[in-house]
Amino acid sequence: MNGNEFGRLFQVTTFGESHGEAMGCTVSGCPAGLELSESDIQGDLDRRKPGQSMITTSRGEADDVSIKSGVQDGYTTGTPIGMIIQNKDARSGKYEPFITAPRPSHGDFTYSAKFGTRNWGGGGRSSARETVNWVAAGAIAKKLLSAQGIELKAHVNQIGDVQAPEVSFEEMLEHSEENDVRCAHPETATEMQDLIEDYQEEGDSIGGSIYFEAQGVPTGLGAPRFDSLSARLGQAMMAVPATTAFEFGLGRQAREYTGKDRNDDWEFDSEGNPTPVENDHGGIQGGISSGEPIYGEVTLHAPTSIPKSQQTADWETGELKEEKVIGRHDPVLPPRGVPVVEAMLALTLVDFMLLSGRINPDRVDDQPGTYDTEYHPSNPQNE
């Protein structure tokens, strides 16, 4: 099974299944000298973990991260960073009815058809639990970007037909973590919560979307055509489980605009550099970052594991059966998807920052040849 790596220079390789012993990843390409501890990563993992509210799965996972390599005395060494997150509350028995009778709209049938086998407990490798690895790696990417003045945030902007008004980046930072839905508009968050609970009581689920934004991104990230920033960002976001649409800038609304209305006029900034007056292009022009904030939206379909009777086909017995997916599942995905979207945005941007030379790939202090650094371990005999 290929496709377990993401990134060119900042490369993440993941492993693990939903009900396996552990999840984990290796991050290659993180420069030396970045101050890093498990607490830097744990905060984002806590935002993604199950069981954090009544509108998430009740699976009891602490998702405590353990760094196994690549860090010495609190600083990255430039070698691969290995991280492990243990699975502690897997209950595979409820998935036994679906070993040879695939759950509707899951990866059960396609995985079995492709490989002739699969890890069926909890969905195995196709489970969204695997995104715990992405969030762990993304937390490192966020810290690297923050040192370069790049900040990013996401929030839930729509659940079902309940849509939040536009909010500022500052409002996202201030309000999105104040409610279980992770919507930065408090009044809309209450409406969303009520809607989710209604579907939850009916034994059903509902879809939604996540808005993301990155500020401080320099001009010039990305390459034309197949390695454009928008293309790579699209790949990152479409990899998020349950994603059915990705857009940036005006996105789908662009089809309603004339060229004159959509085009961003140019002016000079305070330093005499050309700068667009508006940002309908979402911070990306010609596949390359324009220096304006990068923003967009990711749409996630309703969770497919629901406790309502659905028809399946058992290929072992040749029977059509009515089955219910009984277990612990989210009634909606965007609230826990916010840190996942942020992670994929961060991983994409930090990779381009390394590829463009904005970040020295060897060391964060950009002092090649210097060995007497504050982050090099000291000989105890000299202390």
C-alpha positions in Angstrom: 0.0 0.0 0.0 1.6 3.2 -1.2 0.5 6.8 -0.5 1.5 7.0 3.1 3.9 10.0 2.6 3.2 13.7 2.3 5.6 16.5 1.4 8.8 17.0 -0.6 11.3 18.3 1.9 9.2 18.3 5.0 8.0 14.8 4.6 5.6 13.0 6.8 5.3 9.2 6.7 2.5 7.6 8.8 1.4 4.2 10.0 -1.3 2.6 12.1 -4.8 1.3 12.0 -7.9 2.4 13.9 -7.9 -0.6 16.3 -4.2 -1.5 16.0 -1.7 -1.2 18.9 -0.7 2.4 18.0 -0.7 5.2 15.5 2.5 6.9 14.6 4.5 9.0 12.1 8.0 10.0 11.1 8.7 13.6 10.2 11.8 14.0 8.0 13.2 17.3 7.0 12.6 19.3 10.1 15.6 21.6 10.5 17.8 21.3 13.6 17.5 23.8 16.4 13.8 24.0 16.7 12.8 24.0 20.4 10.3 21.2 20.6 8.5 19.2 23.4 5.6 16.8 23.5 3.5 19.6 25.0 3.9 21.6 21.8 2.2 18.8 20.0 -0.3 17.7 22.6 -2.4 20.8 22.5 -3.5 20.2 18.9 -4.0 16.5 19.6 -6.4 17.4 22.4 -8.4 19.5 20.0 -8.8 16.5 17.6 -9.1 13.6 20.1 -12.4 11.7 20.6 -14.7 12.1 23.6 -14.2 15.8 24.1 -17.9 16.7 23.9 -21.4 15.3 23.5 -21.2 15.9 19.7 -18.2 13.7 19.2 -17.6 9.9 19.5 -17.4 8.6 23.0 -14.3 6.5 22.3 -12.0 7.1 25.2 -8.5 7.9 23.8 -6.1 10.3 25.6 -4.1 10.5 22.4 -0.9 11.2 24.4 2.0 11.7 22.1 5.5 10.2 22.8 8.5 11.5 20.8 10.9 8.6 20.2 13.6 10.3 18.1 14.9 13.4 16.5 14.9 15.6 19.7 17.9 16.1 22.0 17.7 18.2 25.2 14.5 19.9 24.0 15.7 20.8 20.4 15.4 19.0 17.1 18.6 17.5 15.8 17.8 17.5 12.1 17.2 13.8 12.0 13.8 12.1 11.6 11.3 12.8 14.3 9.5 9.7 15.3 6.2 9.9 17.3 3.8 7.3 18.7 0.2 7.7 19.9 -1.1 4.5 21.6 -4.6 3.1 20.9 -6.2 2.2 24.2 -10.0 1.9 23.8 -10.5 -0.2 20.6 -13.6 -2.4 20.5 -13.6 -4.4 17.4 -16.5 -6.7 18.1 -19.1 -4.3 16.8 -17.5 -4.5 13.4 -17.7 -8.2 13.0 -21.0 -8.1 11.0 -19.2 -6.1 8.3 -16.2 -8.3 7.7 -17.7 -9.6 4.5 -20.7 -7.3 4.3 -19.3 -3.7 3.6 -20.8 -0.7 5.4 -22.5 1.6 3.0 -20.2 4.4 1.6 -17.2 3.3 3.6 -13.9 2.0 2.3 -14.7 -1.6 3.3 -15.5 -2.9 -0.1 -12.8 -1.0 -2.1 -10.0 -1.9 0.3 -11.0 -5.6 0.2 -11.4 -5.5 -3.6 -8.0 -3.9 -4.0 -5.9 -5.9 -1.6 -7.9 -9.1 -1.1 -7.8 -8.4 2.6 -8.1 -5.6 5.1 -7.9 -4.7 8.8 -11.6 -4.5 9.5 -11.6 -3.3 13.1 -12.8 0.3 13.2 -12.2 0.7 9.5 -8.5 -0.1 9.8 -6.3 2.2 7.8 -9.2 3.9 6.1 -10.4 5.3 9.5 -10.2 9.0 10.2 -8.4 8.0 13.3 -5.3 8.0 11.2 -5.4 11.8 11.0 -4.0 11.9 14.6 -0.6 11.4 12.9 -1.3 14.4 10.6 -2.1 16.7 13.5 1.0 15.6 15.4 3.2 16.4 12.4 1.2 19.6 11.7 1.9 20.9 15.1 5.7 20.9 14.4 5.0 22.6 11.0 3.0 25.3 12.8 5.8 26.0 15.2 8.3 26.4 12.3 5.9 28.7 10.5 5.2 30.8 13.6 8.9 31.5 13.9 8.7 33.0 10.3 5.7 35.2 11.2 3.1 32.9 9.6 -0.1 32.2 11.6 -3.0 30.1 10.6 -6.5 29.2 11.9 -9.6 27.4 10.9 -13.2 27.3 12.1 -16.5 25.6 11.3 -18.4 28.0 9.0 -21.4 25.7 8.1 -23.3 22.7 9.5 -26.2 21.5 7.3 -28.1 24.6 6.2 -26.8 26.7 9.2 -24.1 29.0 7.9 -22.0 31.5 9.9 -21.5 35.1 8.6 -17.9 36.1 7.6 -15.7 36.5 10.6 -12.2 38.1 10.9 -9.0 36.3 11.5 -8.9 37.8 15.0 -12.4 36.6 15.7 -11.4 33.1 14.7 -8.5 33.2 17.1 -10.6 34.5 19.9 -13.9 32.6 19.6 -13.5 29.3 17.7 -12.3 27.3 20.7 -15.0 28.7 23.0 -17.7 26.2 21.9 -17.9 22.5 21.1 -18.7 23.2 17.4 -15.5 25.3 16.9 -17.5 28.1 15.1 -16.0 31.6 15.6 -19.5 33.2 15.6 -21.1 32.3 19.0 -24.7 32.8 18.0 -24.4 30.6 14.9 -22.5 28.0 17.0 -25.6 27.6 19.2 -27.8 27.0 16.2 -25.3 24.5 14.8 -25.1 22.7 18.2 -28.9 22.4 18.3 -29.0 21.1 14.7 -26.3 18.5 15.4 -28.2 17.3 18.5 -31.4 16.9 16.5 -29.7 14.6 14.0 -27.9 12.8 16.8 -31.3 12.0 18.5 -32.6 10.7 15.2 -29.7 8.3 14.8 -28.4 10.2 11.8 -25.5 12.5 10.9 -25.0 15.8 9.0 -22.2 17.4 6.9 -20.6 20.8 7.0 -17.6 22.8 6.1 -14.5 24.4 7.5 -13.0 27.8 6.6 -9.3 28.2 6.9 -6.9 31.2 6.6 -3.2 31.8 6.8 -1.7 35.2 7.4 1.9 36.4 6.9 2.6 34.1 3.9 5.4 35.6 1.8 5.1 36.2 -1.9 6.5 33.5 -4.2 5.6 30.2 -2.7 4.6 27.5 -5.3 5.5 26.7 -8.8 3.5 26.9 -12.0 1.2 24.1 -13.2 1.5 20.7 -11.4 3.4 22.0 -8.4 1.4 25.1 -7.8 0.5 26.1 -4.3 -3.2 25.7 -5.1 -2.7 22.3 -6.6 -0.7 21.0 -3.6 -3.1 22.6 -1.2 -6.0 20.9 -3.0 -4.2 17.5 -2.7 -3.7 18.1 1.0 -7.3 19.0 1.7 -8.8 16.4 -0.5 -6.8 13.8 1.4 -8.8 14.7 4.6 -11.3 11.9 5.2 -14.9 12.8 4.1 -13.8 15.7 2.0 -16.0 16.2 -1.1 -14.9 19.7 -2.1 -12.0 22.2 -1.7 -11.9 25.8 -2.8 -9.9 28.9 -2.3 -10.6 32.6 -2.8 -14.0 33.0 -4.3 -14.2 29.3 -5.0 -17.5 28.2 -6.4 -18.8 31.8 -6.4 -16.3 32.7 -9.1 -18.6 31.2 -11.7 -21.1 34.1 -10.9 -18.5 36.9 -11.4 -17.5 38.7 -14.6 -13.8 39.1 -15.3 -14.0 42.8 -14.3 -15.7 42.0 -11.0 -13.3 39.2 -10.1 -10.0 40.8 -11.2 -8.0 42.4 -8.4 -6.7 45.8 -9.3 -3.1 46.7 -8.4 -1.8 49.6 -6.4 1.5 50.3 -4.6 2.1 49.6 -0.9 3.9 51.9 1.5 7.3 50.5 0.2 6.5 51.0 -3.4 5.8 47.4 -4.3 2.8 46.4 -6.4 0.0 44.9 -4.2 -3.6 43.8 -5.1 -6.3 46.1 -3.9 -8.7 43.1 -3.0 -8.0 39.5 -2.3 -10.7 37.6 -4.3 -7.9 35.4 -5.5 -7.4 33.9 -2.0 -3.7 34.7 -1.8 -2.7 32.7 -4.8 -2.2 33.9 -8.4 -0.8 31.8 -11.1 -0.4 29.0 -8.6 2.0 31.2 -6.6 1.4 33.0 -3.3 0.8 36.7 -3.7 1.6 37.8 -0.2 -2.0 38.3 0.7 -3.8 36.1 3.2 -4.5 32.6 1.9 -8.0 31.5 2.6 -10.5 28.8 1.5 -13.0 26.2 2.5 -13.2 22.4 2.9 -16.5 20.6 2.7 -17.0 17.3 4.6 -19.9 15.0 4.0 -22.0 13.5 6.9 -20.4 10.7 8.8 -21.3 7.4 7.2 -21.4 5.3 10.4 -25.0 5.8 11.6 -27.2 3.7 13.8 -30.0 3.5 11.2 -30.8 0.3 9.3 -29.0 0.2 5.9 -28.7 -2.4 3.2 -25.5 -4.3 2.6 -24.5 -7.3 0.5 -22.6 -10.1 2.1 -20.2 -11.5 -0.6 -19.5 -14.6 1.5 -23.1 -15.7 1.9 -24.6 -14.1 -1.2 -27.3 -12.4 0.9 -28.6 -8.9 1.0 -28.9 -7.9 4.7 -30.2 -5.0 6.8 -27.6 -3.9 9.3 -27.0 -1.1 11.8 -23.6 0.3 12.4 -23.6 0.1 16.2 -20.6 1.8 17.9 -19.1 5.1 18.9 -19.2 7.5 16.0 -19.3 11.3 15.5 -22.6 12.7 14.3 -20.7 15.5 12.5 -17.1 15.8 11.4 -16.1 19.5 11.1 -15.6 20.2 14.8 -12.9 17.7 15.1 -11.8 18.3 11.6 -10.6 21.9 12.3 -7.2 20.9 13.7 -6.8 18.4 10.8 -7.4 21.1 8.2 -5.0 23.4 10.0 -2.4 20.6 10.0 -2.6 20.0 6.3 -2.4 23.8 5.6 0.7 24.0 7.8 2.4 21.0 6.3 1.8 22.3 2.8 3.1 25.8 3.6 6.2 24.7 5.5 7.1 22.4 2.7 7.0 25.3 0.2 8.9 27.5 2.7 11.7 24.9 2.7 11.6 24.4 -1.1 11.8 28.2 -1.7 14.8 28.6 0.7 12.8 30.8 3.1 13.7 28.3 5.8 17.2 26.7 5.9 16.6 23.0 5.5 19.5 22.1 7.8 19.0 24.4 10.8 16.6 27.1 12.0 19.3 29.6 13.0 20.6 29.6 9.4 24.3 29.5 10.5 25.9 26.7 8.6 29.4 25.8 9.8 28.7 27.0 13.4 29.0 24.3 16.0 28.9 26.3 19.2 25.2 26.8 19.6 22.8 27.0 22.5 21.0 23.9 21.4 24.0 21.6 21.1 24.3 19.3 24.1 27.0 20.3 26.7 29.6 17.9 28.1 28.7 17.5 31.8 32.4 17.5 32.6 32.6 21.1 31.4 29.9 22.3 33.7 
